[in-house]
Amino acid sequence: MTTLWVVLVGLLVAALLGVALVFSRLRALSGHIGSFSASLRLRTDDVAGGPWSSGFGVYRADRLVWWRARSLWPAPKHEWLRDDLIVTGRVPLDQAGQPDHYLVQCRYREMVFDLSMSRDAYSGLASWIEAAPPNIRHYVV
């Protein structure tokens, strides 16, 4: 019976440690300067397809990175360079019961996806994209 108790206590400690790691990661991601909550849905051929995944976007100088909320993977799931990220549309989600939220339709190279985010987060995204410094490759010399 003692061996059973040791195994049960070990499993309980491992489970508690796993839960603590998940919450610690969520707190660290949401605490980054320039981070915002955003759910992601990949699309195929401009048709809404896959399931929504909750996560966090974090602005970097030249890219937007997106981390899954429910993951312990140490790297972001997606990275989009600012020069190639295009917002193709936005739809207010007031009618869907989510006031103050937008469905933001995006394209990155050949990838088409949707982001669901608050209006404030969308304002930040639009400002970040528009504030991009001029890039020399866009000029004809």
N, CA, C and O atoms as CSV, one atom per row, in Angstrom:
chain,resi,resn,atom,element,x,y,z
A,1,MET,N,N,0.821,-1.193,0.000
A,1,MET,CA,C,0.000,0.000,0.000
A,1,MET,C,C,0.867,1.260,0.000
A,1,MET,O,O,0.456,2.278,-0.558
A,2,THR,N,N,2.032,1.219,0.600
A,2,THR,CA,C,2.910,2.391,0.631
A,2,THR,C,C,3.376,2.754,-0.775
A,2,THR,O,O,3.479,3.936,-1.103
A,3,THR,N,N,3.657,1.762,-1.605
A,3,THR,CA,C,4.095,2.043,-2.970
A,3,THR,C,C,2.982,2.742,-3.751
A,3,THR,O,O,3.251,3.654,-4.533
A,4,LEU,N,N,1.755,2.326,-3.545
A,4,LEU,CA,C,0.619,2.955,-4.205
A,4,LEU,C,C,0.508,4.419,-3.799
A,4,LEU,O,O,0.264,5.282,-4.642
A,5,TRP,N,N,0.687,4.702,-2.513
A,5,TRP,CA,C,0.612,6.087,-2.034
A,5,TRP,C,C,1.739,6.933,-2.628
A,5,TRP,O,O,1.520,8.089,-2.991
A,6,VAL,N,N,2.912,6.378,-2.726
A,6,VAL,CA,C,4.040,7.115,-3.309
A,6,VAL,C,C,3.753,7.443,-4.776
A,6,VAL,O,O,4.021,8.554,-5.232
A,7,VAL,N,N,3.212,6.479,-5.505
A,7,VAL,CA,C,2.879,6.704,-6.913
A,7,VAL,C,C,1.786,7.764,-7.038
A,7,VAL,O,O,1.888,8.659,-7.878
A,8,LEU,N,N,0.745,7.672,-6.214
A,8,LEU,CA,C,-0.347,8.652,-6.263
A,8,LEU,C,C,0.141,10.055,-5.922
A,8,LEU,O,O,-0.235,11.021,-6.586
A,9,VAL,N,N,0.964,10.172,-4.906
A,9,VAL,CA,C,1.503,11.484,-4.531
A,9,VAL,C,C,2.400,12.015,-5.648
A,9,VAL,O,O,2.366,13.207,-5.954
A,10,GLY,N,N,3.191,11.149,-6.251
A,10,GLY,CA,C,4.044,11.561,-7.372
A,10,GLY,C,C,3.226,12.065,-8.549
A,10,GLY,O,O,3.573,13.076,-9.159
A,11,LEU,N,N,2.135,11.364,-8.875
A,11,LEU,CA,C,1.260,11.800,-9.964
A,11,LEU,C,C,0.584,13.128,-9.642
A,11,LEU,O,O,0.451,13.989,-10.512
A,12,LEU,N,N,0.160,13.291,-8.398
A,12,LEU,CA,C,-0.472,14.542,-7.980
A,12,LEU,C,C,0.512,15.708,-8.081
A,12,LEU,O,O,0.156,16.783,-8.565
A,13,VAL,N,N,1.732,15.499,-7.630
A,13,VAL,CA,C,2.758,16.547,-7.718
A,13,VAL,C,C,3.054,16.881,-9.180
A,13,VAL,O,O,3.198,18.054,-9.523
A,14,ALA,N,N,3.145,15.880,-10.035
A,14,ALA,CA,C,3.401,16.110,-11.462
A,14,ALA,C,C,2.253,16.892,-12.101
A,14,ALA,O,O,2.488,17.799,-12.899
A,15,ALA,N,N,1.013,16.542,-11.754
A,15,ALA,CA,C,-0.144,17.252,-12.298
A,15,ALA,C,C,-0.155,18.707,-11.836
A,15,ALA,O,O,-0.404,19.611,-12.634
A,16,LEU,N,N,0.109,18.933,-10.567
A,16,LEU,CA,C,0.141,20.302,-10.048
A,16,LEU,C,C,1.265,21.114,-10.692
A,16,LEU,O,O,1.093,22.299,-10.977
A,17,LEU,N,N,2.393,20.486,-10.917
A,17,LEU,CA,C,3.505,21.161,-11.577
A,17,LEU,C,C,3.138,21.529,-13.017
A,17,LEU,O,O,3.470,22.618,-13.486
A,18,GLY,N,N,2.458,20.626,-13.710
A,18,GLY,CA,C,2.015,20.916,-15.077
A,18,GLY,C,C,1.044,22.083,-15.131
A,18,GLY,O,O,1.162,22.954,-15.992
A,19,VAL,N,N,0.083,22.101,-14.212
A,19,VAL,CA,C,-0.882,23.203,-14.155
A,19,VAL,C,C,-0.160,24.514,-13.843
A,19,VAL,O,O,-0.461,25.547,-14.443
A,20,ALA,N,N,0.780,24.475,-12.918
A,20,ALA,CA,C,1.546,25.680,-12.568
A,20,ALA,C,C,2.347,26.191,-13.767
A,20,ALA,O,O,2.443,27.400,-13.978
A,21,LEU,N,N,2.921,25.280,-14.549
A,21,LEU,CA,C,3.672,25.692,-15.741
A,21,LEU,C,C,2.770,26.364,-16.774
A,21,LEU,O,O,3.150,27.368,-17.375
A,22,VAL,N,N,1.580,25.810,-16.976
A,22,VAL,CA,C,0.643,26.394,-17.944
A,22,VAL,C,C,0.250,27.802,-17.515
A,22,VAL,O,O,0.291,28.728,-18.326
A,23,PHE,N,N,-0.129,27.976,-16.252
A,23,PHE,CA,C,-0.536,29.298,-15.781
A,23,PHE,C,C,0.631,30.279,-15.772
A,23,PHE,O,O,0.444,31.463,-16.054
A,24,SER,N,N,1.817,29.808,-15.457
A,24,SER,CA,C,2.997,30.669,-15.480
A,24,SER,C,C,3.287,31.147,-16.901
A,24,SER,O,O,3.626,32.312,-17.109
A,25,ARG,N,N,3.155,30.257,-17.867
A,25,ARG,CA,C,3.381,30.613,-19.268
A,25,ARG,C,C,2.342,31.620,-19.745
A,25,ARG,O,O,2.684,32.590,-20.422
A,26,LEU,N,N,1.062,31.395,-19.392
A,26,LEU,CA,C,0.009,32.329,-19.779
A,26,LEU,C,C,0.263,33.711,-19.195
A,26,LEU,O,O,0.090,34.723,-19.876
A,27,ARG,N,N,0.666,33.749,-17.954
A,27,ARG,CA,C,0.942,35.037,-17.305
A,27,ARG,C,C,2.120,35.738,-17.970
A,27,ARG,O,O,2.081,36.948,-18.192
A,28,ALA,N,N,3.161,34.987,-18.286
A,28,ALA,CA,C,4.336,35.576,-18.940
A,28,ALA,C,C,3.982,36.114,-20.330
A,28,ALA,O,O,4.411,37.208,-20.696
A,29,LEU,N,N,3.205,35.353,-21.103
A,29,LEU,CA,C,2.837,35.800,-22.448
A,29,LEU,C,C,1.936,37.027,-22.406
A,29,LEU,O,O,2.130,37.967,-23.177
A,30,SER,N,N,0.963,37.025,-21.523
A,30,SER,CA,C,0.037,38.153,-21.459
A,30,SER,C,C,0.685,39.381,-20.836
A,30,SER,O,O,0.163,40.487,-20.969
A,31,GLY,N,N,1.807,39.204,-20.161
A,31,GLY,CA,C,2.483,40.326,-19.527
A,31,GLY,C,C,3.521,41.011,-20.395
A,31,GLY,O,O,4.085,42.028,-19.991
A,32,HIS,N,N,3.788,40.470,-21.591
A,32,HIS,CA,C,4.749,41.105,-22.499
A,32,HIS,C,C,4.241,42.480,-22.910
A,32,HIS,O,O,3.039,42.675,-23.088
A,33,ILE,N,N,5.145,43.419,-23.058
A,33,ILE,CA,C,4.772,44.705,-23.634
A,33,ILE,C,C,4.446,44.455,-25.099
A,33,ILE,O,O,5.220,43.817,-25.813
A,34,GLY,N,N,3.311,44.953,-25.541
A,34,GLY,CA,C,2.906,44.740,-26.923
A,34,GLY,C,C,2.181,43.435,-27.149
A,34,GLY,O,O,2.072,42.984,-28.289
A,35,SER,N,N,1.680,42.809,-26.088
A,35,SER,CA,C,0.940,41.556,-26.274
A,35,SER,C,C,-0.560,41.828,-26.209
A,35,SER,O,O,-1.006,42.776,-25.564
A,36,PHE,N,N,-1.318,40.990,-26.879
A,36,PHE,CA,C,-2.770,41.109,-26.875
A,36,PHE,C,C,-3.379,39.730,-27.092
A,36,PHE,O,O,-2.758,38.849,-27.688
A,37,SER,N,N,-4.574,39.562,-26.610
A,37,SER,CA,C,-5.285,38.296,-26.750
A,37,SER,C,C,-5.935,38.241,-28.135
A,37,SER,O,O,-6.594,39.190,-28.559
A,38,ALA,N,N,-5.741,37.121,-28.831
A,38,ALA,CA,C,-6.328,36.957,-30.164
A,38,ALA,C,C,-6.494,35.480,-30.467
A,38,ALA,O,O,-5.572,34.686,-30.282
A,39,SER,N,N,-7.674,35.123,-30.933
A,39,SER,CA,C,-7.911,33.749,-31.381
A,39,SER,C,C,-7.618,33.671,-32.874
A,39,SER,O,O,-7.815,34.639,-33.608
A,40,LEU,N,N,-7.149,32.514,-33.313
A,40,LEU,CA,C,-6.720,32.316,-34.699
A,40,LEU,C,C,-7.508,31.180,-35.331
A,40,LEU,O,O,-7.739,30.142,-34.712
A,41,ARG,N,N,-7.921,31.401,-36.595
A,41,ARG,CA,C,-8.558,30.341,-37.384
A,41,ARG,C,C,-7.939,30.371,-38.776
A,41,ARG,O,O,-8.001,31.386,-39.470
A,42,LEU,N,N,-7.350,29.266,-39.173
A,42,LEU,CA,C,-6.777,29.167,-40.514
A,42,LEU,C,C,-7.895,28.970,-41.526
A,42,LEU,O,O,-8.913,28.348,-41.224
A,43,ARG,N,N,-7.702,29.499,-42.720
A,43,ARG,CA,C,-8.701,29.383,-43.779
A,43,ARG,C,C,-8.087,28.665,-44.966
A,43,ARG,O,O,-6.869,28.650,-45.140
A,44,THR,N,N,-8.944,28.075,-45.776
A,44,THR,CA,C,-8.489,27.459,-47.019
A,44,THR,C,C,-9.276,28.065,-48.170
A,44,THR,O,O,-10.507,28.047,-48.169
A,45,ASP,N,N,-8.563,28.599,-49.148
A,45,ASP,CA,C,-9.196,29.188,-50.337
A,45,ASP,C,C,-10.256,30.221,-49.976
A,45,ASP,O,O,-11.346,30.221,-50.549
A,46,ASP,N,N,-9.945,31.087,-49.040
A,46,ASP,CA,C,-10.844,32.161,-48.604
A,46,ASP,C,C,-12.152,31.647,-48.012
A,46,ASP,O,O,-13.137,32.384,-47.963
A,47,VAL,N,N,-12.176,30.410,-47.569
A,47,VAL,CA,C,-13.360,29.847,-46.926
A,47,VAL,C,C,-12.993,29.519,-45.487
A,47,VAL,O,O,-11.990,28.855,-45.224
A,48,ALA,N,N,-13.821,29.996,-44.553
A,48,ALA,CA,C,-13.555,29.699,-43.146
A,48,ALA,C,C,-13.580,28.197,-42.956
A,48,ALA,O,O,-14.521,27.522,-43.375
A,49,GLY,N,N,-12.548,27.684,-42.328
A,49,GLY,CA,C,-12.454,26.243,-42.243
A,49,GLY,C,C,-12.230,25.714,-40.855
A,49,GLY,O,O,-13.161,25.231,-40.211
A,50,GLY,N,N,-11.018,25.798,-40.392
A,50,GLY,CA,C,-10.612,25.112,-39.182
A,50,GLY,C,C,-11.207,25.670,-37.906
A,50,GLY,O,O,-11.927,26.668,-37.916
A,51,PRO,N,N,-10.893,25.012,-36.819
A,51,PRO,CA,C,-11.386,25.462,-35.516
A,51,PRO,C,C,-10.595,26.679,-35.026
A,51,PRO,O,O,-9.497,26.959,-35.509
A,52,TRP,N,N,-11.167,27.383,-34.071
A,52,TRP,CA,C,-10.497,28.516,-33.454
A,52,TRP,C,C,-9.510,28.017,-32.404
A,52,TRP,O,O,-9.782,27.057,-31.684
A,53,SER,N,N,-8.364,28.682,-32.329
A,53,SER,CA,C,-7.364,28.410,-31.294
A,53,SER,C,C,-7.118,29.712,-30.547
A,53,SER,O,O,-6.824,30.738,-31.161
A,54,SER,N,N,-7.238,29.673,-29.231
A,54,SER,CA,C,-6.988,30.890,-28.464
A,54,SER,C,C,-5.492,31.078,-28.274
A,54,SER,O,O,-4.733,30.111,-28.207
A,55,GLY,N,N,-5.083,32.334,-28.188
A,55,GLY,CA,C,-3.666,32.610,-28.032
A,55,GLY,C,C,-3.390,34.073,-27.800
A,55,GLY,O,O,-4.284,34.860,-27.490
A,56,PHE,N,N,-2.114,34.422,-27.960
A,56,PHE,CA,C,-1.647,35.780,-27.726
A,56,PHE,C,C,-0.773,36.221,-28.886
A,56,PHE,O,O,0.086,35.472,-29.353
A,57,GLY,N,N,-1.000,37.439,-29.345
A,57,GLY,CA,C,-0.119,38.048,-30.321
A,57,GLY,C,C,0.866,38.941,-29.593
A,57,GLY,O,O,0.522,39.579,-28.598
A,58,VAL,N,N,2.091,38.983,-30.092
A,58,VAL,CA,C,3.123,39.843,-29.508
A,58,VAL,C,C,3.809,40.574,-30.654
A,58,VAL,O,O,4.298,39.954,-31.599
A,59,TYR,N,N,3.838,41.915,-30.558
A,59,TYR,CA,C,4.505,42.715,-31.571
A,59,TYR,C,C,6.008,42.687,-31.351
A,59,TYR,O,O,6.491,42.871,-30.233
A,60,ARG,N,N,6.727,42.458,-32.414
A,60,ARG,CA,C,8.181,42.625,-32.427
A,60,ARG,C,C,8.465,43.757,-33.415
A,60,ARG,O,O,7.542,44.262,-34.055
A,61,ALA,N,N,9.699,44.151,-33.543
A,61,ALA,CA,C,10.027,45.283,-34.420
A,61,ALA,C,C,9.585,45.041,-35.858
A,61,ALA,O,O,9.029,45.940,-36.490
A,62,ASP,N,N,9.822,43.850,-36.381
A,62,ASP,CA,C,9.547,43.582,-37.792
A,62,ASP,C,C,8.567,42.446,-38.026
A,62,ASP,O,O,8.339,42.055,-39.170
A,63,ARG,N,N,7.990,41.915,-36.970
A,63,ARG,CA,C,7.098,40.769,-37.134
A,63,ARG,C,C,6.078,40.718,-36.005
A,63,ARG,O,O,6.264,41.292,-34.932
A,64,LEU,N,N,4.998,40.011,-36.292
A,64,LEU,CA,C,3.980,39.703,-35.294
A,64,LEU,C,C,4.085,38.213,-35.022
A,64,LEU,O,O,4.045,37.405,-35.950
A,65,VAL,N,N,4.218,37.851,-33.766
A,65,VAL,CA,C,4.280,36.429,-33.422
A,65,VAL,C,C,3.007,36.059,-32.675
A,65,VAL,O,O,2.445,36.871,-31.940
A,66,TRP,N,N,2.560,34.825,-32.871
A,66,TRP,CA,C,1.338,34.349,-32.223
A,66,TRP,C,C,1.649,33.059,-31.484
A,66,TRP,O,O,2.194,32.111,-32.050
A,67,TRP,N,N,1.292,33.048,-30.213
A,67,TRP,CA,C,1.522,31.901,-29.332
A,67,TRP,C,C,0.190,31.260,-28.983
A,67,TRP,O,O,-0.780,31.960,-28.693
A,68,ARG,N,N,0.137,29.948,-29.009
A,68,ARG,CA,C,-1.044,29.224,-28.532
A,68,ARG,C,C,-1.174,29.420,-27.031
A,68,ARG,O,O,-0.177,29.420,-26.310
A,69,ALA,N,N,-2.394,29.586,-26.565
A,69,ALA,CA,C,-2.613,29.741,-25.127
A,69,ALA,C,C,-2.438,28.409,-24.407
A,69,ALA,O,O,-1.873,28.359,-23.314
A,70,ARG,N,N,-2.917,27.343,-25.011
A,70,ARG,CA,C,-2.879,26.029,-24.352
A,70,ARG,C,C,-1.758,25.171,-24.919
A,70,ARG,O,O,-1.996,24.192,-25.626
A,71,SER,N,N,-0.541,25.559,-24.594
A,71,SER,CA,C,0.620,24.827,-25.075
A,71,SER,C,C,1.801,25.132,-24.173
A,71,SER,O,O,1.876,26.209,-23.581
A,72,LEU,N,N,2.710,24.200,-24.070
A,72,LEU,CA,C,3.951,24.444,-23.342
A,72,LEU,C,C,5.132,24.581,-24.297
A,72,LEU,O,O,6.277,24.671,-23.855
A,73,TRP,N,N,4.864,24.598,-25.605
A,73,TRP,CA,C,5.925,24.716,-26.588
A,73,TRP,C,C,6.625,26.063,-26.402
A,73,TRP,O,O,5.952,27.087,-26.285
A,74,PRO,N,N,7.956,26.086,-26.373
A,74,PRO,CA,C,8.681,27.325,-26.056
A,74,PRO,C,C,8.774,28.336,-27.203
A,74,PRO,O,O,9.262,29.448,-26.998
A,75,ALA,N,N,8.323,27.977,-28.386
A,75,ALA,CA,C,8.408,28.890,-29.534
A,75,ALA,C,C,7.004,29.270,-29.992
A,75,ALA,O,O,6.055,28.523,-29.755
A,76,PRO,N,N,6.858,30.429,-30.647
A,76,PRO,CA,C,5.539,30.801,-31.156
A,76,PRO,C,C,5.079,29.849,-32.255
A,76,PRO,O,O,5.895,29.267,-32.970
A,77,LYS,N,N,3.776,29.700,-32.378
A,77,LYS,CA,C,3.207,28.819,-33.402
A,77,LYS,C,C,3.308,29.455,-34.791
A,77,LYS,O,O,3.556,28.760,-35.777
A,78,HIS,N,N,3.117,30.783,-34.868
A,78,HIS,CA,C,3.173,31.485,-36.151
A,78,HIS,C,C,3.975,32.771,-36.003
A,78,HIS,O,O,3.960,33.411,-34.952
A,79,GLU,N,N,4.671,33.135,-37.068
A,79,GLU,CA,C,5.375,34.414,-37.159
A,79,GLU,C,C,5.058,35.020,-38.515
A,79,GLU,O,O,5.193,34.364,-39.548
A,80,TRP,N,N,4.631,36.288,-38.501
A,80,TRP,CA,C,4.286,36.976,-39.735
A,80,TRP,C,C,5.113,38.251,-39.841
A,80,TRP,O,O,5.025,39.120,-38.973
A,81,LEU,N,N,5.914,38.371,-40.895
A,81,LEU,CA,C,6.690,39.588,-41.121
A,81,LEU,C,C,5.745,40.739,-41.444
A,81,LEU,O,O,4.778,40.571,-42.186
A,82,ARG,N,N,6.035,41.905,-40.880
A,82,ARG,CA,C,5.158,43.061,-41.054
A,82,ARG,C,C,5.000,43.432,-42.528
A,82,ARG,O,O,3.903,43.786,-42.959
A,83,ASP,N,N,6.083,43.355,-43.305
A,83,ASP,CA,C,6.020,43.744,-44.719
A,83,ASP,C,C,5.066,42.880,-45.535
A,83,ASP,O,O,4.530,43.343,-46.542
A,84,ASP,N,N,4.847,41.645,-45.126
A,84,ASP,CA,C,4.030,40.713,-45.908
A,84,ASP,C,C,2.655,40.445,-45.305
A,84,ASP,O,O,1.872,39.685,-45.875
A,85,LEU,N,N,2.352,41.052,-44.170
A,85,LEU,CA,C,1.064,40.844,-43.501
A,85,LEU,C,C,0.067,41.879,-44.006
A,85,LEU,O,O,0.312,43.083,-43.922
A,86,ILE,N,N,-1.056,41.405,-44.529
A,86,ILE,CA,C,-2.080,42.283,-45.088
A,86,ILE,C,C,-3.403,42.007,-44.387
A,86,ILE,O,O,-3.842,40.860,-44.300
A,87,VAL,N,N,-4.035,43.066,-43.887
A,87,VAL,CA,C,-5.385,42.949,-43.340
A,87,VAL,C,C,-6.337,43.185,-44.498
A,87,VAL,O,O,-6.373,44.275,-45.067
A,88,THR,N,N,-7.112,42.157,-44.849
A,88,THR,CA,C,-8.004,42.245,-46.006
A,88,THR,C,C,-9.418,42.656,-45.630
A,88,THR,O,O,-10.213,42.996,-46.507
A,89,GLY,N,N,-9.748,42.632,-44.344
A,89,GLY,CA,C,-11.076,43.043,-43.917
A,89,GLY,C,C,-11.245,42.909,-42.420
A,89,GLY,O,O,-10.451,42.265,-41.734
A,90,ARG,N,N,-12.301,43.533,-41.935
A,90,ARG,CA,C,-12.658,43.391,-40.521
A,90,ARG,C,C,-14.169,43.454,-40.406
A,90,ARG,O,O,-14.832,44.225,-41.100
A,91,VAL,N,N,-14.693,42.638,-39.526
A,91,VAL,CA,C,-16.130,42.549,-39.336
A,91,VAL,C,C,-16.418,42.713,-37.852
A,91,VAL,O,O,-15.890,41.953,-37.040
A,92,PRO,N,N,-17.253,43.696,-37.473
A,92,PRO,CA,C,-17.623,43.808,-36.061
A,92,PRO,C,C,-18.439,42.581,-35.647
A,92,PRO,O,O,-19.291,42.109,-36.399
A,93,LEU,N,N,-18.174,42.082,-34.467
A,93,LEU,CA,C,-18.871,40.884,-33.987
A,93,LEU,C,C,-20.004,41.226,-33.028
A,93,LEU,O,O,-20.385,40.401,-32.197
A,94,ASP,N,N,-20.547,42.441,-33.139
A,94,ASP,CA,C,-21.653,42.841,-32.269
A,94,ASP,C,C,-22.863,41.932,-32.451
A,94,ASP,O,O,-23.508,41.553,-31.474
A,95,GLN,N,N,-23.175,41.577,-33.705
A,95,GLN,CA,C,-24.329,40.725,-33.990
A,95,GLN,C,C,-24.124,39.303,-33.494
A,95,GLN,O,O,-25.094,38.583,-33.255
A,96,ALA,N,N,-22.865,38.890,-33.336
A,96,ALA,CA,C,-22.554,37.530,-32.878
A,96,ALA,C,C,-22.484,37.450,-31.356
A,96,ALA,O,O,-22.071,36.431,-30.803
A,97,GLY,N,N,-22.884,38.521,-30.684
A,97,GLY,CA,C,-22.888,38.500,-29.223
A,97,GLY,C,C,-21.545,38.809,-28.595
A,97,GLY,O,O,-21.341,38.560,-27.407
A,98,GLN,N,N,-20.633,39.348,-29.378
A,98,GLN,CA,C,-19.320,39.735,-28.850
A,98,GLN,C,C,-19.101,41.224,-29.109
A,98,GLN,O,O,-18.353,41.595,-30.014
A,99,PRO,N,N,-19.751,42.074,-28.319
A,99,PRO,CA,C,-19.561,43.507,-28.535
A,99,PRO,C,C,-18.105,43.888,-28.288
A,99,PRO,O,O,-17.410,43.271,-27.481
A,100,ASP,N,N,-17.669,44.903,-28.992
A,100,ASP,CA,C,-16.294,45.406,-28.881
A,100,ASP,C,C,-15.256,44.404,-29.360
A,100,ASP,O,O,-14.112,44.434,-28.906
A,101,HIS,N,N,-15.641,43.511,-30.278
A,101,HIS,CA,C,-14.688,42.567,-30.864
A,101,HIS,C,C,-14.803,42.614,-32.387
A,101,HIS,O,O,-15.860,42.921,-32.938
A,102,TYR,N,N,-13.694,42.306,-33.047
A,102,TYR,CA,C,-13.642,42.257,-34.501
A,102,TYR,C,C,-13.168,40.891,-34.962
A,102,TYR,O,O,-12.364,40.231,-34.305
A,103,LEU,N,N,-13.686,40.490,-36.101
A,103,LEU,CA,C,-13.131,39.375,-36.859
A,103,LEU,C,C,-12.244,40.030,-37.915
A,103,LEU,O,O,-12.739,40.714,-38.810
A,104,VAL,N,N,-10.948,39.822,-37.809
A,104,VAL,CA,C,-9.980,40.471,-38.697
A,104,VAL,C,C,-9.490,39.435,-39.702
A,104,VAL,O,O,-8.907,38.417,-39.331
A,105,GLN,N,N,-9.735,39.712,-40.973
A,105,GLN,CA,C,-9.341,38.795,-42.044
A,105,GLN,C,C,-7.960,39.206,-42.547
A,105,GLN,O,O,-7.734,40.365,-42.892
A,106,CYS,N,N,-7.041,38.243,-42.583
A,106,CYS,CA,C,-5.643,38.537,-42.913
A,106,CYS,C,C,-5.118,37.606,-43.994
A,106,CYS,O,O,-5.632,36.510,-44.217
A,107,ARG,N,N,-4.079,38.087,-44.652
A,107,ARG,CA,C,-3.355,37.283,-45.630
A,107,ARG,C,C,-1.873,37.496,-45.366
A,107,ARG,O,O,-1.409,38.623,-45.192
A,108,TYR,N,N,-1.140,36.385,-45.339
A,108,TYR,CA,C,0.316,36.442,-45.211
A,108,TYR,C,C,0.906,35.517,-46.261
A,108,TYR,O,O,0.836,34.294,-46.147
A,109,ARG,N,N,1.481,36.121,-47.276
A,109,ARG,CA,C,1.988,35.366,-48.422
A,109,ARG,C,C,0.861,34.485,-48.966
A,109,ARG,O,O,-0.128,35.020,-49.468
A,110,GLU,N,N,0.971,33.168,-48.885
A,110,GLU,CA,C,-0.086,32.276,-49.381
A,110,GLU,C,C,-1.036,31.831,-48.277
A,110,GLU,O,O,-1.979,31.086,-48.541
A,111,MET,N,N,-0.807,32.266,-47.066
A,111,MET,CA,C,-1.611,31.843,-45.909
A,111,MET,C,C,-2.762,32.829,-45.695
A,111,MET,O,O,-2.550,34.041,-45.660
A,112,VAL,N,N,-3.976,32.302,-45.551
A,112,VAL,CA,C,-5.154,33.118,-45.282
A,112,VAL,C,C,-5.701,32.687,-43.928
A,112,VAL,O,O,-5.858,31.494,-43.667
A,113,PHE,N,N,-5.993,33.669,-43.059
A,113,PHE,CA,C,-6.439,33.331,-41.709
A,113,PHE,C,C,-7.275,34.465,-41.133
A,113,PHE,O,O,-7.276,35.586,-41.640
A,114,ASP,N,N,-7.987,34.139,-40.056
A,114,ASP,CA,C,-8.795,35.107,-39.323
A,114,ASP,C,C,-8.242,35.249,-37.919
A,114,ASP,O,O,-7.749,34.289,-37.326
A,115,LEU,N,N,-8.332,36.456,-37.399
A,115,LEU,CA,C,-8.023,36.717,-36.001
A,115,LEU,C,C,-9.260,37.324,-35.364
A,115,LEU,O,O,-9.895,38.201,-35.951
A,116,SER,N,N,-9.602,36.875,-34.190
A,116,SER,CA,C,-10.685,37.464,-33.418
A,116,SER,C,C,-10.041,38.204,-32.256
A,116,SER,O,O,-9.309,37.618,-31.459
A,117,MET,N,N,-10.323,39.514,-32.169
A,117,MET,CA,C,-9.662,40.323,-31.145
A,117,MET,C,C,-10.548,41.496,-30.740
A,117,MET,O,O,-11.530,41.815,-31.410
A,118,SER,N,N,-10.186,42.120,-29.644
A,118,SER,CA,C,-10.930,43.283,-29.170
A,118,SER,C,C,-10.694,44.465,-30.114
A,118,SER,O,O,-9.754,44.463,-30.909
A,119,ARG,N,N,-11.560,45.466,-30.009
A,119,ARG,CA,C,-11.389,46.664,-30.838
A,119,ARG,C,C,-10.069,47.358,-30.531
A,119,ARG,O,O,-9.390,47.840,-31.437
A,120,ASP,N,N,-9.707,47.408,-29.250
A,120,ASP,CA,C,-8.434,48.029,-28.873
A,120,ASP,C,C,-7.259,47.275,-29.483
A,120,ASP,O,O,-6.310,47.889,-29.969
A,121,ALA,N,N,-7.321,45.946,-29.459
A,121,ALA,CA,C,-6.244,45.149,-30.054
A,121,ALA,C,C,-6.182,45.384,-31.560
A,121,ALA,O,O,-5.094,45.444,-32.134
A,122,TYR,N,N,-7.345,45.517,-32.206
A,122,TYR,CA,C,-7.346,45.796,-33.642
A,122,TYR,C,C,-6.736,47.166,-33.936
A,122,TYR,O,O,-5.981,47.320,-34.896
A,123,SER,N,N,-7.064,48.156,-33.110
A,123,SER,CA,C,-6.474,49.488,-33.300
A,123,SER,C,C,-4.957,49.422,-33.200
A,123,SER,O,O,-4.246,50.064,-33.972
A,124,GLY,N,N,-4.468,48.636,-32.240
A,124,GLY,CA,C,-3.026,48.462,-32.100
A,124,GLY,C,C,-2.420,47.773,-33.309
A,124,GLY,O,O,-1.353,48.170,-33.779
A,125,LEU,N,N,-3.092,46.739,-33.824
A,125,LEU,CA,C,-2.593,46.018,-34.998
A,125,LEU,C,C,-2.540,46.937,-36.216
A,125,LEU,O,O,-1.541,46.964,-36.935
A,126,ALA,N,N,-3.616,47.687,-36.445
A,126,ALA,CA,C,-3.646,48.592,-37.597
A,126,ALA,C,C,-2.558,49.659,-37.475
A,126,ALA,O,O,-1.894,49.980,-38.461
A,127,SER,N,N,-2.373,50.203,-36.286
A,127,SER,CA,C,-1.331,51.214,-36.079
A,127,SER,C,C,0.054,50.628,-36.290
A,127,SER,O,O,0.919,51.268,-36.890
A,128,TRP,N,N,0.266,49.419,-35.801
A,128,TRP,CA,C,1.571,48.763,-35.938
A,128,TRP,C,C,1.897,48.516,-37.411
A,128,TRP,O,O,3.031,48.728,-37.840
A,129,ILE,N,N,0.910,48.071,-38.180
A,129,ILE,CA,C,1.138,47.823,-39.610
A,129,ILE,C,C,1.416,49.140,-40.340
A,129,ILE,O,O,2.327,49.216,-41.164
A,130,GLU,N,N,0.625,50.179,-40.035
A,130,GLU,CA,C,0.786,51.460,-40.722
A,130,GLU,C,C,2.081,52.168,-40.336
A,130,GLU,O,O,2.597,52.973,-41.111
A,131,ALA,N,N,2.608,51.882,-39.157
A,131,ALA,CA,C,3.812,52.561,-38.678
A,131,ALA,C,C,5.093,51.913,-39.180
A,131,ALA,O,O,6.180,52.249,-38.709
A,132,ALA,N,N,4.984,51.008,-40.109
A,132,ALA,CA,C,6.178,50.325,-40.628
A,132,ALA,C,C,7.108,51.334,-41.285
A,132,ALA,O,O,6.656,52.200,-42.034
A,133,PRO,N,N,8.398,51.230,-41.010
A,133,PRO,CA,C,9.341,52.134,-41.677
A,133,PRO,C,C,9.412,51.813,-43.165
A,133,PRO,O,O,9.135,50.686,-43.576
A,134,PRO,N,N,9.782,52.802,-43.966
A,134,PRO,CA,C,9.897,52.529,-45.401
A,134,PRO,C,C,10.935,51.446,-45.656
A,134,PRO,O,O,11.958,51.365,-44.976
A,135,ASN,N,N,10.649,50.634,-46.635
A,135,ASN,CA,C,11.555,49.536,-46.962
A,135,ASN,C,C,12.175,49.818,-48.322
A,135,ASN,O,O,11.474,50.174,-49.269
A,136,ILE,N,N,13.457,49.663,-48.414
A,136,ILE,CA,C,14.172,50.006,-49.645
A,136,ILE,C,C,13.751,49.143,-50.833
A,136,ILE,O,O,13.874,49.575,-51.979
A,137,ARG,N,N,13.263,47.945,-50.580
A,137,ARG,CA,C,12.906,47.080,-51.707
A,137,ARG,C,C,11.642,47.548,-52.414
A,137,ARG,O,O,11.340,47.076,-53.510
A,138,HIS,N,N,10.892,48.474,-51.800
A,138,HIS,CA,C,9.684,48.986,-52.430
A,138,HIS,C,C,9.979,50.153,-53.379
A,138,HIS,O,O,9.081,50.633,-54.071
A,139,TYR,N,N,11.200,50.595,-53.411
A,139,TYR,CA,C,11.561,51.716,-54.269
A,139,TYR,C,C,12.188,51.214,-55.560
A,139,TYR,O,O,12.920,50.224,-55.571
A,140,VAL,N,N,11.889,51.910,-56.639
A,140,VAL,CA,C,12.517,51.610,-57.922
A,140,VAL,C,C,13.688,52.564,-58.068
A,140,VAL,O,O,13.511,53.780,-58.000
A,141,VAL,N,N,14.885,52.023,-58.268
A,141,VAL,CA,C,16.082,52.871,-58.377
A,141,VAL,C,C,16.507,52.993,-59.814
A,141,VAL,O,O,17.495,53.666,-60.111
